[in-house]
């Protein structure tokens, strides 16, 4: 992957078969957190809202969504069936994205960040 400066460029430089999923994740994040700042950080799309909110990226086998702890832990039951780590959930490329689940994870991040600000 070449070094990019915008989310549009990141998605544009992804393989054609991955782009629709990247557009979809971007659309979900922007709908759930319309006030979030969008930029490229650590070489991938980043969204900040009252702190770090989410990142996403792709590999040959999956699209990764990175949300700040404790979001993954708090939704462990709903994430069964997906590969996860402390701040990552991996969505296989050969499956449809779970839109409602992604919305829920991002909303949880927004809520957590708002609580931290108080």
Helices and strands as residue ranges (DSSP letters): H 7-12, H 16-32, E 37-41, E 44-48, E 52-58, E 62-67, H 71-74, E 83-84, E 88-92, H 99-117
